[in-house]
Amino acid sequence: MFVGSVGFLTICKVYLKMSHPHLLYINLINLPSTLFASPAYNLNPIPVHINGVQETNIRLFETLDRFGKEEAPLLFKEHMRAMFGLDEMLPSLPGKKKKYKANYRRLLRGWFFDANRPEGAVMKGWVESRFGIRTQFHKSRIDSINSLEYEDYAMEKFHPRFHNNSIFGQLDCVYEFAQYYLNRFGRKRNRLRLYRGLNRMGDDNWVIKKNSTKQWIIRNNSLTSYTSEIEYASEFGEIIVAVDIPYSKIFCFTELMPGELPSYENEYIVIGGDYISEVIDFF
């Protein structure tokens, strides 16, 4: 951990003095949004679960306990297919083209293609609902719920073609499966070092505090992409930051769904909030 001279208590005190317009203060997890989104939580994380998801899907997790790492993604895919009827089509009028029900795989593939697509808006809205972290950027910066930028974002977030099959419930299952997978098969340190590329113009206003030239506190959007490979991060900005991200802040990654999502960038979808970030000398 690269906290250095800035101690845990100091970080807590600084954070509590800040305003938190990026938070909604209501959520469906076992922690206040103010704590979950804070740098202090990232230094000392505790497990987080979305209310009722494990209990509703208890058979899935009991079955996963009996199998290994290779079988887990297949078991999860089959559970989701049966639970949400993902192979079924929606009823349609005579002469109209039949449509499949909304499903989590389409949303995730849309995100990996471009996080500013409508699929990305739905996923960011899911984070707002479950974790109480506002979306601050979708295609452009969103400064107010009364802005045109927010109106455009809300129209995509609530578009009916994505909300015909309990899509937030599907994303709940993805998150809980990711937590199960990481805590059972991942490293015991319960966090991953991930990287992200930033640009000097545009991204700098997300830096809410500079503890030193090499250590910044950066406010992330409700959902943000990171990579486990520093070389890929360098393709997206001239400033590379490294963050030790707790498992509980990781929503999805390609290893969860082999063959379903593009894996060449080793991308991780990370839940937002404020992160202590180390500026890396890469070039």
C-alpha positions as CSV (number, residue, x, y, z in Angstrom):
1,M,0.0,0.0,0.0
2,F,1.4,3.4,-1.0
3,V,-0.4,5.6,1.6
4,G,3.0,6.8,2.9
5,S,3.0,9.7,5.4
6,V,-0.8,10.2,5.0
7,G,-2.2,8.0,7.7
8,F,-5.5,6.3,7.8
9,L,-7.0,8.7,10.4
10,T,-5.9,11.7,8.4
11,I,-7.6,10.4,5.3
12,C,-10.8,9.9,7.3
13,K,-10.7,13.4,8.7
14,V,-10.1,15.0,5.3
15,Y,-12.8,13.0,3.6
16,L,-15.4,13.8,6.3
17,K,-14.8,17.5,5.8
18,M,-15.5,17.3,2.1
19,S,-18.9,17.8,0.4
20,H,-20.3,14.7,-1.3
21,P,-22.5,15.8,-4.2
22,H,-21.6,12.5,-6.0
23,L,-23.5,10.4,-3.5
24,L,-27.2,9.6,-3.1
25,Y,-27.1,8.5,0.5
26,I,-29.5,5.6,-0.1
27,N,-28.4,2.2,-1.3
28,L,-29.1,-1.5,-1.1
29,I,-25.9,-2.6,0.6
30,N,-24.8,-3.1,4.2
31,L,-22.8,0.1,4.4
32,P,-23.5,3.9,4.1
33,S,-22.6,5.3,0.7
34,T,-20.4,7.9,2.4
35,L,-18.2,5.1,3.8
36,F,-18.3,2.8,0.8
37,A,-17.2,5.5,-1.6
38,S,-14.4,6.8,0.6
39,P,-10.6,6.3,0.4
40,A,-10.8,5.1,4.0
41,Y,-12.9,2.1,3.0
42,N,-10.5,1.2,0.2
43,L,-7.7,1.0,2.8
44,N,-9.7,-1.2,5.2
45,P,-12.5,-2.9,3.2
46,I,-15.1,-5.2,4.6
47,P,-17.3,-7.6,2.5
48,V,-20.3,-6.0,0.8
49,H,-23.4,-7.7,-0.5
50,I,-26.5,-6.4,-2.2
51,N,-29.6,-7.0,0.0
52,G,-31.3,-10.4,-0.6
53,V,-29.3,-11.5,-3.7
54,Q,-27.4,-14.3,-2.1
55,E,-30.5,-15.5,-0.3
56,T,-32.6,-15.5,-3.5
57,N,-29.9,-17.4,-5.4
58,I,-28.7,-19.7,-2.6
59,R,-28.9,-22.8,-4.8
60,L,-26.4,-21.3,-7.2
61,F,-23.8,-20.6,-4.5
62,E,-24.4,-24.0,-2.9
63,T,-23.7,-25.6,-6.3
64,L,-20.6,-23.5,-6.9
65,D,-19.2,-24.7,-3.6
66,R,-19.1,-28.3,-5.0
67,F,-17.2,-27.4,-8.2
68,G,-14.0,-25.7,-9.2
69,K,-12.8,-22.6,-10.9
70,E,-13.2,-23.9,-14.5
71,E,-16.8,-25.0,-14.0
72,A,-18.0,-21.8,-12.1
73,P,-18.6,-19.6,-15.2
74,L,-20.6,-22.3,-17.0
75,L,-22.7,-22.9,-13.9
76,F,-23.4,-19.2,-13.5
77,K,-24.4,-18.9,-17.2
78,E,-26.8,-21.8,-16.9
79,H,-28.3,-20.4,-13.7
80,M,-28.9,-17.0,-15.4
81,R,-30.4,-18.6,-18.4
82,A,-32.9,-20.6,-16.3
83,M,-33.5,-17.9,-13.7
84,F,-34.3,-15.1,-16.2
85,G,-35.5,-17.1,-19.2
86,L,-32.7,-15.6,-21.4
87,D,-33.4,-17.9,-24.3
88,E,-37.0,-17.0,-24.5
89,M,-38.5,-14.3,-26.7
90,L,-40.9,-11.6,-25.7
91,P,-44.5,-11.8,-26.8
92,S,-45.1,-9.8,-30.0
93,L,-48.0,-8.8,-32.2
94,P,-48.7,-10.7,-35.4
95,G,-46.4,-9.6,-38.2
96,K,-44.0,-7.9,-35.8
97,K,-40.4,-9.1,-35.3
98,K,-39.9,-11.1,-32.2
99,K,-37.4,-9.8,-29.6
100,Y,-35.3,-11.5,-27.0
101,K,-35.5,-10.5,-23.4
102,A,-33.0,-8.0,-22.1
103,N,-29.9,-9.8,-20.7
104,Y,-26.8,-9.0,-18.8
105,R,-24.4,-10.2,-21.5
106,R,-25.7,-7.7,-24.0
107,L,-25.1,-4.9,-21.5
108,L,-21.6,-6.0,-20.7
109,R,-20.6,-6.4,-24.4
110,G,-22.0,-2.9,-25.0
111,W,-19.9,-1.5,-22.1
112,F,-16.7,-3.2,-23.4
113,F,-17.3,-1.7,-26.8
114,D,-18.1,1.8,-25.5
115,A,-19.1,2.8,-22.0
116,N,-21.1,5.8,-23.3
117,R,-23.5,3.6,-25.2
118,P,-27.1,3.1,-23.8
119,E,-26.0,-0.1,-22.2
120,G,-23.4,1.8,-20.2
121,A,-26.1,4.2,-19.0
122,V,-28.2,1.3,-17.7
123,M,-25.2,-0.1,-15.8
124,K,-24.3,3.3,-14.3
125,G,-28.0,3.6,-13.2
126,W,-27.7,0.2,-11.5
127,V,-24.7,1.5,-9.5
128,E,-26.8,4.5,-8.4
129,S,-29.6,2.3,-7.3
130,R,-27.5,-0.3,-5.5
131,F,-24.5,1.6,-4.1
132,G,-25.7,5.2,-4.0
133,I,-22.9,6.6,-6.2
134,R,-24.1,9.2,-8.7
135,T,-23.1,9.1,-12.4
136,Q,-21.0,12.2,-13.1
137,F,-20.2,11.4,-16.7
138,H,-22.0,9.9,-19.6
139,K,-20.9,11.1,-23.1
140,S,-20.3,14.4,-21.3
141,R,-19.9,15.7,-17.8
142,I,-23.2,15.8,-15.7
143,D,-23.1,18.6,-13.2
144,S,-26.8,18.7,-12.3
145,I,-29.9,16.6,-12.4
146,N,-31.5,19.7,-14.0
147,S,-29.1,19.7,-16.9
148,L,-29.7,18.6,-20.5
149,E,-26.8,16.2,-20.1
150,Y,-28.6,14.5,-17.2
151,E,-31.8,14.4,-19.3
152,D,-30.1,12.6,-22.1
153,Y,-28.4,10.2,-19.7
154,A,-31.8,9.4,-17.9
155,M,-33.5,8.7,-21.2
156,E,-30.9,6.1,-22.0
157,K,-30.8,4.7,-18.5
158,F,-34.6,4.1,-18.4
159,H,-35.1,3.0,-22.0
160,P,-37.7,0.2,-22.0
161,R,-35.8,-2.1,-24.3
162,F,-33.4,-2.8,-21.4
163,H,-35.9,-3.0,-18.6
164,N,-38.2,-5.8,-19.7
165,N,-36.6,-8.6,-17.8
166,S,-35.4,-7.5,-14.3
167,I,-32.1,-6.2,-15.7
168,F,-31.0,-4.7,-12.4
169,G,-31.7,-8.1,-10.8
170,Q,-29.4,-9.7,-13.4
171,L,-26.6,-7.2,-12.7
172,D,-27.1,-8.0,-9.0
173,C,-26.3,-11.6,-9.7
174,V,-23.2,-10.7,-11.8
175,Y,-21.8,-8.6,-8.9
176,E,-22.4,-11.3,-6.3
177,F,-20.9,-14.0,-8.6
178,A,-17.8,-11.7,-9.0
179,Q,-17.5,-11.4,-5.3
180,Y,-17.8,-15.2,-4.8
181,Y,-15.3,-15.9,-7.6
182,L,-12.7,-13.3,-6.4
183,N,-12.9,-14.3,-2.7
184,R,-12.7,-18.0,-3.4
185,F,-10.3,-18.2,-6.3
186,G,-8.5,-14.8,-6.1
187,R,-5.4,-13.7,-4.1
188,K,-5.8,-13.7,-0.4
189,R,-4.9,-10.1,0.0
190,N,-8.5,-9.3,-1.2
191,R,-7.5,-6.5,-3.6
192,L,-6.0,-6.1,-7.1
193,R,-3.6,-3.5,-8.3
194,L,-5.1,-2.0,-11.5
195,Y,-4.2,0.8,-13.8
196,R,-5.9,3.6,-15.7
197,G,-4.8,6.2,-18.2
198,L,-5.7,9.9,-17.7
199,N,-5.3,13.0,-19.8
200,R,-4.0,16.3,-18.5
201,M,-6.9,18.1,-20.2
202,G,-10.3,17.0,-19.1
203,D,-9.5,14.4,-16.5
204,D,-7.7,16.8,-14.1
205,N,-11.0,18.1,-12.6
206,W,-11.6,14.6,-11.2
207,V,-8.6,15.0,-8.9
208,I,-10.1,16.3,-5.7
209,K,-6.9,16.3,-3.7
210,K,-3.1,16.0,-4.3
211,N,-1.4,14.6,-1.2
212,S,1.9,14.8,-3.2
213,T,3.1,14.9,-6.8
214,K,2.8,11.1,-6.9
215,Q,-0.3,10.5,-4.7
216,W,-3.7,11.9,-5.7
217,I,-7.2,11.3,-4.5
218,I,-9.3,10.8,-7.7
219,R,-13.1,10.7,-7.9
220,N,-14.2,8.0,-10.2
221,N,-17.4,7.9,-12.1
222,S,-20.1,5.5,-10.9
223,L,-18.6,2.8,-13.1
224,T,-15.1,3.1,-14.5
225,S,-12.8,0.8,-16.6
226,Y,-9.4,-0.2,-15.3
227,T,-6.9,-2.8,-16.6
228,S,-4.5,-5.1,-15.0
229,E,-1.8,-4.3,-17.6
230,I,0.0,-1.0,-17.4
231,E,0.8,-1.1,-21.1
232,Y,-2.9,-1.0,-22.0
233,A,-3.5,1.9,-19.6
234,S,-0.8,3.9,-21.4
235,E,-2.9,3.8,-24.6
236,F,-5.7,5.8,-23.0
237,G,-3.8,8.8,-21.4
238,E,-0.5,10.4,-20.8
239,I,-0.8,10.0,-17.0
240,I,-0.9,6.5,-15.6
241,V,-2.4,5.9,-12.1
242,A,-2.2,2.7,-10.1
243,V,-4.9,1.8,-7.6
244,D,-5.2,-1.0,-5.1
245,I,-8.9,-1.9,-5.6
246,P,-10.7,-4.0,-3.0
247,Y,-12.6,-7.0,-4.4
248,S,-15.9,-5.5,-3.2
249,K,-15.4,-2.6,-5.7
250,I,-15.0,-4.9,-8.7
251,F,-18.2,-5.5,-10.6
252,C,-17.1,-7.6,-13.5
253,F,-14.0,-8.8,-15.5
254,T,-13.5,-11.0,-18.5
255,E,-12.4,-14.1,-16.6
256,L,-15.9,-14.4,-15.1
257,M,-17.3,-15.1,-18.6
258,P,-14.7,-16.6,-20.8
259,G,-15.5,-16.4,-24.5
260,E,-18.4,-13.9,-23.8
261,L,-16.4,-10.7,-23.4
262,P,-13.3,-9.3,-25.1
263,S,-10.2,-10.1,-23.1
264,Y,-7.3,-8.4,-25.0
265,E,-7.2,-5.4,-22.7
266,N,-7.6,-7.3,-19.4
267,E,-10.4,-4.9,-18.5
268,Y,-12.0,-4.7,-15.0
269,I,-15.2,-2.7,-14.5
270,V,-14.8,-0.9,-11.1
271,I,-17.5,0.7,-9.0
272,G,-16.8,4.4,-8.4
273,G,-16.0,6.6,-5.5
274,D,-12.8,8.3,-4.3
275,Y,-9.5,6.4,-4.7
276,I,-6.0,7.0,-3.4
277,S,-4.1,6.8,-6.7
278,E,-0.4,6.5,-7.3
279,V,1.0,8.4,-10.3
280,I,3.3,6.0,-12.2
281,D,6.4,7.0,-14.2
282,F,5.9,4.9,-17.3
283,F,7.1,6.8,-20.3
